[in-house]
Amino acid sequence: MWNARELVEQAGDDPVKRGKAFAELGQLVACVSEDSMRTFYVERITKEFKLKKVIKDILIDEMNRELELTGQMDDDGADSPLLPAHVDPEEFQKYGFYEENNKYMFVGKSGVMEGSNFVIKPLFHIYSKSDNKRLVEIINTYGYKKIVDVASKNCTSLDLFQSTVYAEGNYILFCNGFQFKKILSKISNEFPVCVELKTLGWQREGFYAFANGIYDGEKFAEVDELGMTEFKGVRYFAPAFSQIYKDVREDDDEYENDRAFIFLKPELDWVHWCDLMIRVYGDNGKMAIAFLIASLFRDLIYDKYKIFPHLFLFGQPQTGKSQLGWSIQNMFLNNTPPFNLNHGTNVGFFRRLARFRNATMWFDEYNNQIKPERLQSLKSAYDGVGHEKGKMTKDARTEITKVNCSCIISGQYLPTCDDNALFTRSILLEFYEKQYTEKELEDYNKLKAFEQNGLSGILLEVLQYRNEFYKKYPLTFETVFQELKGILGQRGIRLNDRLLRNFSTMLAALKIIDDKMDCRIDYKAFHSLCVEMCIKQTEQVSLGDSLATFWNMLNYLIDKADIAEKFDFKIESHNMERWPKNITDRNSRAVTYNEILDRKFVGQEVLRPTEKGLIRCLYLRLGKIHPLYLEAHRKQYGVNGVDLTSIMHYLSNHKAYVGFIKSTRFENTTSSAYVFDYDVLNIDLERTVVSGFSGAEKDPF
């Protein structure tokens, strides 16, 4: 110990000198004849100098190397009478141990000694940058077998490996670290490499992975007892159905959700399933079929357009929306409940989005009071933007939980919050109470019975056309989009590009697959259905947006007599001769009468002035009205309305917007005002003027 102190003191804080000092100490410890005394000195040196693990390993490795060189440990024993007859001398000389009665045996100067009470049979090396591990079978001297997955980093440490295998039963190592590395050196070359399927569903290698097997476009191949399957010479590991986890309790099963994502041979085919869906759910069933088809090829659609619409199921309780949710999700996750948007954790939420590629996930109990971050995540899922978080490293690396699936959202409330952001990202299916006939109930019960037994095998009928879908989708989408845009334009509908793309996605997906297999849907009729649904949803979005709320609040303030005509707003009719010369656009250019009259032509429909040659203009004192609007909005909705800058932007981009006038006469003052084509606004602000109302003395705007 005196010598140890001298060596360490001379080395100081220089890491190179300290390494050499402890290597020399290891050689000195090796000179101690008794094993117990050597162990004692190692522990004492470690404790006195507070050695980190890496320095302690240097000391021990140098000690073991010196023992081997001096013949005190692991004598090769090639010619030793202690070496059993069944042991290959060359094999023993190469590795320094042999196996006997499911034990590792080492031969040293003092004779034969046991290195363990079990042996290790290498099975697979599951390669991964983040979760690298080895599958091994361990068999002890009593014949008990266990298949264990061991993190690769734990294989190189005697203590960590011992902890891992001992957790599985009576599996104990008696050897030292140097001897353990001898064992590791032998078995490491015997691990075939495989890849774990961490994301189920479509794989970039060209197959669709279920938890219990893979579909390669022609046939389904089931996993073996270890959870292994093979595709084009590469082995893949699906842990959910591996023998390793067969005895895991339900409350300790990390692959519980995966066990529902399985291939099950169905009792009916695609055509009969589509027929049942339409008989049970009507037009909503047709859209569900189209959504399912698009979801199976979501990656192709997203890679091209960077969006994928949600399917929103809306209606009162007991109207059938949840049953449709079950019917779609049961095609992928057999009898798995939906994710509750109000109670589920963020980790669970993002894992649902990421775990299954080209599948559907169902999120239930939507309302407009869900957590803002949850709403933002649903919006982002439309654009394929997942959850990003920083790694616990010194650099700027991050980890992203991707969005790999399509989303079904259900609830009793329309998603109108945040200026209809989620509404425009969804295809809305509405459900109403109705009385069902005996035949409809019979069809419903038949469909649910099939779902209980599993329907995922039907998906293979659609997946076989992936190549055709890939080739045809871009052109088909563009054709459908332009058709839909033209029809809505001819009808004078204010186009919403996002809604157009949502419905075009469904139309294009159905058109391609319907050419290959019978979906029990007449495409022309489905096209007309999409047109009507798009028009209706466009109107609902328009009625529910912030600007519509602003005009509703304006009506409310008029009814309360907080504002009044001629004081805070006025409506005047102008012809060409009496057109105000000081109304300007955003570029301070004078707006002409003919320019506003031309705007009344929308497609083929003409919005006529109330009287020939007259344009009714609404003059609005926004600076006076906006604070009252904010107060009324806060009282009614519990949150602030839209700020002045934003509402000015919305108003100035509305199709009814005429321009801005710096000075115009009201009943009690001269003020600036925003000017609108009153007839295009399609609102009613005209009332009888309240007696005694004096209005504001000065326009703060």
N, C-alpha and C positions, 0 to 999 in steps of 0.2 A: 504493500500500500504506500510505503514511503517512495518507492520507485515510481508508482503511479502518479503521486503528487508532483514529483520532480518533472516527469515527462509532460504533464498537463500544464504546469507552471511555465516551463520553457516554451511551450507551443503558444501560449497567450491566446489572443482572439483570432489568430490567423486560421481560417478554416482548413487550408491545406495542411498546415503543421499539426493541427488538432487531429485530422484524419489519420495522418501518419503515426501520431502518438498513440491513438487507440488501436491502430493495427499492430503496433509493437506490443501494446499491452495484451492484445489477444494472443500473440505468440508466447508471451510470458505466462499467461494463465494456462496455456496448453501444456506447460511444463509440470503443472500440478498433476500428480498421478491419479488421485481419486476423483470420480465423477461428481460426487456431492460437494467436494471442496471447490472444484472448478465452477460449479453452479453458484456456490456461495460467493466466490470472488467476483463473478460477473454481476450479481445482484448488488454487492456492496459498492463496486465501482460505479454502477449505474446510479445508485442512490446518492452517493457522496458528491458526484460531479453533475447530478441532475441532467443526465443525458437524454437527448431526444431519441426517438425510435431509430432514426437513420444512423446515428452514431453508435447506438447499442448494437445494431445489426452489423456494422463494420467490425466491432469488437468480436462478436460471436462468429461471424464468417471467417475472420482471420484465425480465431482459435480452432475452429473446425478444420480449416485448411491445414494448419500446422499438425493437428492430430492425425490427419490422413497421411500427410507426408512422412510423419515419423512412425507410421504403422500402428498407431494406438486406436484408430477407428476405421471401420469399413475396409478392413483388409480384403483384397479382392477374393481370396479364398478359392482361387481356381483349382488348386491342387490340395485343398484342405479336406481332411476326412470328415469335417463337420458339414460339408455341402452335400445335401441329399442327392441320390442317384438320378432323380427325375429332373434336376435343374440343369439347364444348358450352361456349361461353364463360360462360354463366350457371352451369352446374354447377361450372366451374373457379373462378369468382368466389366461389361459395358455400363451397367446401371448400379451395381453394388448391392442388390437385394434380390430376393426371390419371393414367390407366393406359395403359401402352404396352408391348407385348411381355412381358406378365406382370411388369411393374415399376411401382412408383409413381414418378412424375416430378414434381419441384417446380421452379418457375420463380422465380428470385431476380434481384437486380440484376446478378449476374455471369453470368446465363444459366440454362440448363436443367441440372438435376443429378438423379442417380438417388437415390431414397429407399430402395430395396430391390431385391433380385433375385427377388422373388416378390410375388404378390398374395394377398389374403385373401378367400375367399368365405364369408359367414356362413351357417350352416346352422340351428342351434337354440340357444336359451337354455334350459338345463336349470335350472329354478328350484328352489332349496332354501335353507333358512335355514342349514344346516350345510355343504353341499357344492355351492354355487352355481358353475356352470361354463358355458362356451360350446363348442359344436361348430363347428369351422371347417374348411374345405378350403383348403389352401395349395398354390399352383401356382407353381413357379419358372420362370425364363427358359428352362430346358432341357426343360420340359414334364412334369417329375416332380410327381405329385400325392400328397397325404397328407391324411387326415382326422385331426384332432387335437382332443382335449378339453383346454381351457385353463381353469384356475380363474379365475373372474371377477376376483378380486383381482389376479391376475397380468396381466390385460389392461390395467390402468391404469398399469403400470410398463414402460417401454421395456426395461430390463435383464431383468426376469423373463420378459417375453414372448419376448424374443430367446433366452433360455436354453431355454424350452420348445420353440420351433419348431426351433432348431438341433439339439436332441437327435434330431429326426426326419430330418435330412439337411441339404443345402445350401440353407438358408433364412436369409438375412442381411438385417438392416436397416442402412441407412447414414444414415437421417434422425436428427434430434435429438428430444428429448422433446416439444417443442412441435409439431413436424411429425407425430410419431406420434399425438398426441392429435387432430390433424386427421383422420387416417385412421380413428381410433376413432370420432370423431364421425359420420362418414359411415356406417360399417357397423353401428353400434349399433342403428339403427332397423330394420335388416333381419333381426333374429333373431326367428323365431317362438318363442313360449314353450311349453315342454313340461315334463312331470313325470317324474322317474326312478322306476322301480319298484324301490325298495330292499328291499322285502319282497315275495316272490313268494307265490302262492296267492291266497286271497280278498282282495279290495280293497273298502274301504267304499263306493266309488263304484258298486259293483254288478256286478263281473265277477271272474272267476278268472284269474289271470295265471300263465302258464308263461314260461319264459325265451325261448321262440320264438314267443309269441303270446298272445292272450287269448280267453277264452270268455265271451260275454255272456249266456248263458242260452239262446241259440238256435243260435248258430254260432260256429265258431272262426276268428279272424282272425290270420293270420301276420304277424310283423314284417317290415318292408322291409329293404333292405340296410344302412340306417343303424341298425337296431334300433328303428324307430319303428312305432307302431300308434296307432289312434285309437278313442275311445269317447265318444259323445255330444258330439262337437265338441272334445274335449280330447285333445291328443297325449301319448302315454306312451312313455318311452324304456326299453328293455330291453337293457342293454349287452352281455350275454353273447353275443348273436348279431349284434352290430353289426360292420360292416366295419372299424371303428376298431381292434378287437382281434383281427382274424383272423390276424395274423402274430405274435402273442405266443407265446413258447415256453411249454411246459407248466410249467416250473419258475418262471415269472414271471407266471403267469396268475391274477389275483385273482378271476376269475369261473369258475374250474374247477368248483366245486360246482354253480353255477347251470346249467352246461351239461348237467347230468344231470336237472334238473327241467324236462323238456320234454314237449310234447304229441306223442305218437306214435300213429298210427292202428293200433288193435289188429287181430289176426287172428281174434278171437272177441269175442262180446258179453258183457254182464253175466251173463246167465242161465247161459251155458256156463262162464264163469269161476267163478261160485259153485258150480256142480255139480262142477267139478274140485277146488276147494278142499276141499269136504266129502268127496269120494272119497279125496283124498290125506291130509287131516289129521283127518277124523272130527269129533267134537264140538269139538275145538280150532279146526278150520276154521270152524265155525259162529260161534263167539265172535269169531274174527278178522274175519269178514264184518261182524258187528254193530259191532265196534270201528272198522273202516274207515268205515262209514256215519256213526257218531257223530263221527269225526275230521273228516270233510268239513264238518260243521256245528259244529265245536268252539266257535267264537266265539259262536254263539247259545246253546249250553248253558252256557258259562262266564259270559256276561253275565247269565244268569238265576240261576245257582246258585253261581257263584264257585269251582267245582271242576271238575276233569276227571280221571277215573281213568287210571292207567297200566295197561298190559298187561304182566304179568310172565311170561316164559317160563322155566320151571324144569325141569331134568332133567340126567341124566348126559351125558357126551360121546357123540356118535353116536346120539342118540335123536330127532333131528328138530327140536329147538327153533330152531336157527339157520336151518334151511330155511324154517320158517314166518316167521321174521324177514325173510328175503330176500323171501319172497312178498308180504308186506305192503308193505315199503319200496319194492320194485320198482314198485309202483303209482304212486309219486311220483318217487323218485330212481332212475333207471335204472342198475342195476348199480353202485351206490355202497356201499362197505363201511360197516359200522356204526362208531360212535364208541366207542373203547376207554376204558372208565371208569378204567382203571388208568394209562394212559399219555398220554391226550390232555390238552392244555393247557386252562386255565380259559377263555381267550379262545375257543378252538375250541368248547368245550362250550357256552358261552352263545350263541355265534353260531348253532350248530345249533338251539337252542331258539327263536331269534328270526327266523331268515332266511325261514322258510316258514310262512305262516299257513294253518290248516286243512289240515295235512298230518301225516304221522307221521314221527318220527325214532327211529332204533334205536340203543340204547346197550347195548353188549355187555360180557361178562366181569365181571359184578357179583360181588362177594364182600363179606362183612361186615367186611373190613379195608380197604376203600377209604377214601380221605381223608375225614375227618369233614365238611369243607366241601363235598365232592362229594355226600355223602349228604344233607346239609342242603339242597343245591340241588335234588336230585331230589324231596325232600319238598316243598319250596317250589313246584316246578313243578306239583304237583297242585293247589295253591291259586292258580296263575297268578302267583306272585310271582317276578320276575326278579332280575337283578343290578343293584344301584344303586351308583353311584360319584359322588363329588363332581367338579365341573368346576374347571379351573384358573382360577378367577375370584375376585374379592374378595368376591362375594356368596355366598349359601347355595344357589345352584342346583346341582342334581344331574342326572345322566344315567342313564336306566334302560334296560337291555337286557331287553325284554319276553319273555314266554313266549307263543309264538303257535301251537305245534304240540302234538300228543299224543305221548306217549312210550311206546316199546316197550323194555323192559329184559329182558335175558336173562343167565342165569348158572347155575352148578351149586350155588348155595347159596340157601336161603330167606332173604329179607331180614328176619331176626329181631332185628337189633341195634337199639339205641335204642328199646327197648320196643315192637318191631313197628311203629314209626311208618310205615315205607315199605310194610310188608306190608299194613296196613289201607288204604293209598292205592292199592292195586293189585288187579287181577283176576288171579288165579293160574291159569295153564295148566300142567299137569304133563305131562311126556313120559317114556315108558318104552321100554325096549328091546323090540322085537317082530320077528317074522319076517314079511316082506312077500311076498304072492303075486305071480305074474307080472303079473296085471292091475293090482295096486296100483303096481308098479314102472313099468308102461307109462303109467299115469295121471300118476305123478310126473314122468317124463321129458317127457311131453307138456306139463305145466304149466310146467316149467323152460324148455322151448324157447320157449314163448309169452312168458315173462318176459324172456328174452334179447333178444327183438325189440321189447319195449316194450308196456306195457298201460295207460299213463296215459289213453288215449282213452276207456277204459271209465268213468272217473270222471265224464265229462260226462253219462252216462245217469242218474247219481244227482243231480248238481248241479242238474239242471233242476227238481228238486222242492224247491228251497230255500224258496220262499214257503209251500208247504204245510207244510213242516217247521216253519217259524217260527210259523205259526198254531196248529198242533196240539201241539207238543211240551210246553208247560207242563201242559196238562190231561192228556195221555197219561202224562207222567212221574208226576204226582200219583196218578193212578189205579193205575198199576203199583206205585208205592212202597207205597201202602196195602194192595194185594193181597199183596205180598210180606211186608210187616210182619205182616199178619193170619195168613198161613200159618205163618210161623216162630213166631209167638206161640202158636198152637194146638198146635204141636209141642213147646212148652216150651223153645225155643231162646233162650238169652241173646242179645238183639238187639245188634248193633253197627251203629249208625246210619250210619257211614261206609261199611261194606261194603254195607249196604242201598242206599245212594245209588249206589254204583258199579255194582251189577248192575241197578238200575232205569234207569240211564243207557243201558245196552246194550239192555235190553228195550224201552224207549220208542223208541229210534232205529230198531231193527229193525221194530217194529210199524208205524210211520208209513210207512217206505219199502216194507215188504212189502205194504201195501195198494195201492201204486202200481205195483210191478213185482215179478216173481217172483224171490225170493232163494233158492229151492230149500230153504227151511227151514220146517218146520211150526211155527207160532208157539206152539201149546200145548206141543209137545214141547220147544221151546227154553225156554219159561217153566219147565217142570219141571226142565230141565237147570240153569237159573240158581238155582233153589231148592236143589237138591242141592249145587251148587258153593258157594253162599253158606253153607250149613250146614257143609260140610267146612272151608271157609276160616275160619269163625268158630271151629270147634273147634281148628284149627291155631294160630290167633292166641291162643286161650285157653291152650293148652298151652305156647306159647312166650313168654308175657309174664313180666314181672318177678315177679309173685306166684306163678306156677307154679314159677319157678326157686327162689323162696324155700322153697316146700314141698318141692321136690326136695332142696334143701340141708339141710332139716330132717331128712329121711329119712337122708341121708348122715351127718349128725352123730350120729344115733341109732345107725346101724350101726357107726360108729367108737367108740361109747361116750363121745363128748364130752358128750352130754346124755342124759338118761334119763327115762322115765316116772315120775311121782310126785315127781320132784325138780325138773324144769324144765318139765314139762307134766303134766297129768292129764286123764283122761276119766271123767266122772261122769254117771250117769243120774238125771234128775229127773222126777217127776210133778207134778201140780198142788199136792198137799199139801206136797211137799218142795222146792218151787221157791225158790231163793235170793232173798231180799228186797233184797239190796244190789247187784244188777246194774243199772247205769244206762246210758242212752244219751248222746248228745253233749250234750244239754241237762240232764244230771244227773237225768233223770226215771227212775223205776223201770221196768224192763222186765218185763212180765207173761208168765206161762206161755201164756195164750191168744193173746197177740200173736205169740209165736214159733211156736205151732202153726199159726196162720193163714198164716204165711209159707211153709209147706210146700206150699201150693196154688200151682202154677205153670201158668197156663192151665187146661186140662182134666185135667192129670196131677197125681196126688196122691203126694207123697213121704212115705210113712208112717214113723212112729217104728219103731225096731227091735222094741220090745215095745209092746203096747197102752198108750197113755197116757204113755209115757216119751220124753223128749228127751235124747239123749246130747250132753253139752256138753264141748267141748275148752277147758281153761284153759291159757293160754300165757304164760309169764314172758318177755315180749319183751325186757326190759332185760338179762336174762342171756343169752338166745339170740342177740341181734343181733350182738354183737362176734364170736362164733364163726362166724356166717353170713358176715360180711364177710371173715374170714380164709380160710374155705373157698372162697368165691367167687373171691377173688383168686388162690388157688393153682390153681383149675381153669380160670378164664377169662382170667387175666392182667390183669383190671381190677377195680376196686372194685364191690361190690354196691350196692344201693339204700340210701341213707342212712336213719337211724332215723325222721326226720320223714316222709319220703315213704312208707316201708313201713307206718308207722302209718296214714297216710292211705289207702293201698291196702287194707289189712286192714279198716279201719272202713267202707269203702264196698263190701265184698264182700257178696253176697247171704246168705252163711252167718254174717255177723257178728251176734252177739247183743248184746254190750255190754261194759262195762268194770266190773271189780269191784276195789274198793280193797284188800280184804283177804280172803284165802282160805288155808286150811291146805294146805301141801305136806308131803312126808315129813320134811324137815329144817328147815323155816322157814315163817313166815307171810309172804305176799307179795301184791302186786297182780297182776292178770292180765287179759289180753284173753280174752273168751269167744266161742266159735263153736259153731254147730250142726254137730257132727262129721259127721253123715250127709250133710248138704248139701255139705260140703267135698269129699266123695268121694275121700279119701286114706286111707292106712293107716299109722298111727304106732305101733300097738300092738306091743310086743316083750316078751320076757322080761327082767325087771329084771336088770341086770348086778350080779353079786355084788361087794360091797365098794364100790359107788359111793356117795359121800357127798354129791355135789352141792355147791352154794354155801352158805356160811354166812349170807350176807346178800344180799338182792335189791338191786342197785344202781339198779334202775328205781323 
